[in-house]
Amino acid sequence: MKLQLKLTFFNAISKLVIVTLFVLLLPGVIENINKNYADDRLVKQKDKLLEIVHRDGIKGYISNDDESYGSYLPLKEEYISLAVADPVFHLDTIEDEKRMVERDTIDYRILSHTFYVGKKNYLLEIGKSTDSISETTKPLQNIAFQILIGMVLLTILADQAFSSYILRPLNTIIRTKLVRQKFPSFTSYNRVRTTTSDFQYLDISIHRMVQAIEQAFQKEREFISNASHELMTPISILQSKIENMFEQDDVADETKLRLLEMQKILYRLKSITKTLLLISQIENEQFLKEDKTTTAELLQELYDEISIRLQDKNITLNMQVIDNVELININKFLLFNLLFNLVNNAIKYNRIDGLITVTASWSGGSYQISVEDTGIGIAEEDLPHIFNRFKKMKKALSEDSFGLGLPIVKSIADFHNIDISIVSEQGKGSTFTISLPAGSINASL
């Protein structure tokens, strides 16, 4: 999952938690707000009534013949009462209480307050029904919830836009300096513009790392190329001297056997040296891609070259050119070597009376050539390392490594921008599949 998506996901989750808490707390908050508003209104009504009483006197509400005064709205939502109280009685509260009004018991939020006018103590009660107080709770909750959802959506969009802006340099670094970089072919350093110091440090660190890798690759290439050239001369001289010794009549049979063993070792050493030199030349792009051929012609030449090797194990080689196409912009010599090494390995690690099937066809929108064998297969833990040079692996049939055949295959594939994949199961065989790029196919054949 991308970092930007993770940040957006985290922001969305955190806001969802906030919304959930808000929804859970909202009824209580709205109720408390309504209650405080109602209490404030009751206090204002009390202050206004006391102001009138102190200005105009109590007679406007209670005459000399009356002991109390009461009034309420037609729907009984509010009421006010004023009565003479005991001189020692004192009260100043706002509480929820029940009152009987015309045989109806109603819940009220009641302000109770005692005050003196003249020499008498009066009890003032102003009540507001709790139903009228709470009737605005639901609309306020809906309004608050809608505002909250709108704000959450706006903040998510803002977070997405900001994270996209702030992470743009990181995406540029990954896209231009890692994902699209073809190792070990490097380009000049182009600094990524960013005001974030962490990204600036990452950019220069990657550049320095790439420089170190480039230098290491270059040294390896130079060493392999120089060593291969230097080794070829003494190897050729030794081979010539051994061949001359074979022609001498006074050489004993036992000596000839040892010379033969030495000749085999030199032949293997020469083969390894040539292979390393070939890999070096491929990686240094010393070959041209200007050849043309058809799949059928290439596979026929391969069959003619390698068929003699099938006899030792009585292996059957099937060539199936289902879709014949013209291959263009290739190096025929290298592509032939790629297929030759794959089929040669299929022979080398196959069983007696085994089968090798080479298929060329269109599959999944790409042109593929697959080499399938019924050999010993490759262990799952060895699959990630099969293209590594000189990687030693435990194999059956007294073979102790893959040698340099598959590294050559990988180098040629990379040179032609060919994708190569492998499916293998120990004891059942392996299938190597190469997918050629569109620029190497002329499908109009």
N, C-alpha and C positions, 0 to 999 in steps of 0.2 A: 504494500500500500504506500502511495506517495506521501511525502511529508506534509504537503499542502492539504491533501485529503484528510490526513490524520488530524491536523490542526482544526480543520473545518468540522470534522466529526466530534472532536473534543469540545469545541465551542458550542456545537448544537446540543450535545449531551448536557453540558453544564447549564445551558439556558433552559433545557427541558426540566432539569432538576429545580431550577429557580421557579419556573412556571408551576411545577407540581406543588412546591412549598407555598407559592403565592395562592394557588387555588385552595389549598388546605387551610391557610390562614386567613383568606379573604373574608369569609362570612363573619368570623369573630372580629376582624378589624373594622368591617363596615358596621357591624352591630355596635361596636364601641364608639365609632364615630357618630352614629345616629343618636346614641344615648348621650354622648357629650353635647351634641348639638341641642338635643331636647332639654338637657339640664341648663344649658346656657340660655335657652329661650325662656325657661321657667324663671330663672333668676332675673332676667330682664323684665318679665311681666311683674314679678314681685316688686322690683325696684320702682317700676312705673306706678303700681298701685300705691305703694308707700308714699311716693312723691305726691300723688293726688290726695291721699289721706292727710298728710302733713300740711298740705296747702289749703284744702277745702274742708278738712275735718272728716270724722267718721260717720257723720249723720247722713251722708250721701249713700251709705250702705246699711248702717244699723241706726235705727231711731231709738228713742228712749224706751219705747214699748217692746222693741224686738231684742232678742238675745243673739240672733245669728242672721247670716245672709248667705244665700246659695244661688248659683247660676250655672247652667251648662248648655252646650250647643245641642241642637236638635238630634244629631246623630250620636250624642254622648261621647264625642271624641275628646272634649275638653270640659273641665268644670272649674269653678272657683267657689270657695266657701270662706266665710268670715264669721267667727263666733267668739263670744266672751270666754276667757279661760281663767283658771285659778290664778291668783296673783303670784303664787310661787312656781307656777308651771313655766318651764323654759324649753323651747324646741327650735332647732334650726337644721333640718335634714332634707335630703332628697332620696326617696326610696321607692321601691316597687311594692305596691299594696293593692288589695282588692277592695272595691267599694260597691255597695248596693245602690243602684240607681233605677227607680221605678221597677223593682222586682228583678232587675237584671244585675248579675254579679259581673263586674268588669275589672280587668287588670289595668291599673293606672301607674304612671310614673308621677309621684306626688312630691311636691315641694311643701314642707311644713315649716312655718316660721311664726314665732311669737313676738309681739311688739306692744309697747305701751302707748296709749293715747289718753291724755288726761291722767286719770288715776286708775284706769282699767287696763287689764292685760287681755290682748286679743290673740286668737290663733288663726293664722291665715294658711289656707291650703289651696294650692293651684295644681291641678292634675291634668295629665295628658295620657290618653289610652296607649298602652304599649302596642296595640295593633296599628294605630296610625303612625307610631314611630317607626315600626319595622316595615311598613308597606313600601318604603323607598329603598329597602335593603336590596331586593332582587334587581331592580333596574340599575342601581349603583354597581352591584356586582357584575352585571353584564357589560356595563360601560367600561369598568376597570379591566375586565378580562379581555375585551376587544382591544383596548389601548395597549395592554400588555402583549398580546399576540402580535399586534402591529409593530411594537417596538422590538420584540424578539426577532421578527422576520427582517426588520431593517438592520439590526445589529449583526445578524448572520450574514446578510449580503455585504455589510460593511467589513466584517471579519474576512469574508472570502476575498473581497477586493483587496484589502490591505495585505493579507497573507500572500496573495498572488503577486502583489507588487514587491513585497519585501523579500520573497523567495525567488524572484525572477533571476537575480544573478546566480543563485545556486543552480537553478535549472539550466542556465546558460553554460555554467562550468561543467555540469554533468553531460549535457548534450554535445558540446563542442570539443571538450577536452578528454572525455572518457568514452562515451557511447559511440560517437562517430570517429573516434581516433583509430586508425589502422596501425596497430603495433607490428613491427617496430619502426614503421615509417612515420616520421614526425614532421610537423610543420613548425614554422616560427612562432614565437610566443606572442600572443595578443592578449593584453590585459583586459579583464572583464571589468566594466565600469560598475562600481558599487560604493555606497557610503558606509556599508556595514563592515566593520573591521574584521569580524570573524570570516566573512567571505573573501575579503582581501587576502587574509592570511592563508585561507584554504587554496585560493587561486595560485598564489606564488609557491606554496608548498607542493602543489601538484605539478607545477612547471619544473621545480627543482627535481622532483622525483622522476619526472619524465626525462629530464636531461641526464640523470644518473642511469636510467634504464637504457637510453639511447647510446650512451657511451659504452655501457656494458655489452650491448648488442653489437656495437660496431667493433669493439675489441674481439668479441667472440668470432664475428665474421672474418675479420682480418687474420686471426689466429688459425681458423679452420682452413681458410684459403691458402695462407702461406705454408702451413704445415702440410697440407695435401700436396701442394706443388713440390715442396722440398722432399717429401717422402717418396714421390713417384720415381725419382731418379735412382736412389739406392735400391729400391725394390726391383726396378727393371734390370739394374746391373747384377743383382743377386740371382734373378731368374735366368739371365743369360749365362752366368757362370755355372749354375746348376745344370742347365741344359747341355753346356759344353762338357761337363763332367760325365754326363750320361753317355756321351759319344766315345769316351775313352774305353779302350778294351781292358785295361788293367784294374778297373774298378770292381771290387767284390760285390756279390749279390747283396750281402747284408748292408753294405754302404749304399748301394742303390736304393734299398728300401728306406733307409734313413733320409737319403736325398729326396725320395718321393714324398716322404712326410714333410720335409722342409719346403718342398715345392707347393704342397697343398696349403701349408701355413702362409707362404708368401702370396699364393693366389688369393687367399681370404683377406690378407692384409691389403693387397692391391685393390680388391673389390671394395673393402671398407673405405680406403683412401679415395677411390673414384666416387663412391657414394657421397662422402663428405664434401668433396670438391663440387659435385653436382648440386648438392643442397646449398652450398655457398653461392654458386653461380645463380641458382634460382632466386635466393633471397636478395641477391644484389641486382636482380632483374637484368641479367646479362643475356636473356633470351628474348626473342621477338614473338609476338602473337599475330602472325600474318598468314597462317596456313588455313587451308580449307580441305575438308574431307567429309564423307558421309559416315554415319554410324555403322552401316553395314560393312563398308570398306575397312574401317578401323578394327571392327571386331573380327573380320575375316583374317586380316593381317595378324591379329593377336592369336587367333586359333592356329594359323600356320606356324607361328613362332613357338608356341607353347605346347602343341599337341604331343610332341615327342616325350614330354615330361609326364604325360598321363599314364604311360605304359607300366612304370614301376609299381604302381598301386592299382592298376586296372581301373582307373577313374574315368567316368563318363562326363564329358563336357558338353552341355547344351547351350547353344547360342540362339536366343530368341529376340529377333529384332521386330518387335510388334509395330513400332512406329519408326520408320527410317527418316532421318532428318539430315540436313547439311549442317555440319559444324563449321563455324566461321570465327575469325579473330582468335584463333587458338595456336598453340605450338604443338604440332602433331607429334613430334618426338617426345615431348614431356607428357602429353596426354596418353600416348601409347605406354610410356613407362608407368604411369599411374595405374592403368588397367592391368598391365603386365604384373606389377607387384601385388595387386589384389588377388588376381587369379593364381599367381605363383604361391602366395601364402595359403590360398584355399587348397592347393595341391599338397603343399608341404605339411599342413596340419590336418589333412583329411584321413579317413580310414580306408582300409583296403576295400576295393569294389565300391568306392564312394561315388558321390554325384556332385557336380558343380553346375549351377544354372546361372547364365548371364542374360539378363533381360534389359532391353532398351525400349522405353515407352513413355507416353505422357501419363502423369499421375498427379492429381491435385493441382492442376494448372502449371506444373513445371515438368521439364523433360528430365527423366531419371534413368540412370544405368545402375543396376543392382547386381551384385555378385553374391550368390547364395551357395553355401557348401554344407556338407553333412559331416563336418569334421569334429574335432574335440571341443570346440567352443572356447570361450574366454570367461574366466571367473569374473563375477560381478565387481569384486573389489579391484580388479585389474583394468576394467574398461576405461576409467578416467585417465589412465597412464599409457594407453597403447600407442599414442603418437609421440611419446617422449623419447628422445634419443638416449640410447644406451641404458634404458630402464630395464632392469633385470626382473623377470617374473617367472614364477614357478609354472611350468607347462608340462603336459604329458608327452609321451613319446620321446623322452630323453632330451627334449628341447628346453633350453634354459633362458631364452629371451626372444623378443620379437625382432631383434637386430635393427637394421636401418630401413627396412622396406616400408614400413608404415610411416616413419618420419618423412621419407621421400614423397609418399602419397599425400601427406598433409601439406608439405611445402608446395607441391605442384597444384594441389587444390586451392590453396591460398593465392597462388600466383594467377590462377584463372578465375578467382572469385567463385569457386565451386563450394557448395555446402556438402559436407560428408557426414553421414550418420551410420550408426552400427547397432544392430540388435543381435545378441548372442546368448546362448544358453549352453552351459557346460554339458558335454556328452551328446549334444544334439546338433551343434553347428552354429555358424555365424552368417549374417547378411550385412554386407557393406553396401550403402546406397549413396550415390553421388547425384546431386541436383545441379544441373548446368544453368548458368545465368541466361536471361533472355537475350543478352547481347551476343551470345555464342551460338544461337539457334537460328537457322533459316528454315522456317516451317513450310515454305512454299515449294519444297522439293516434290 
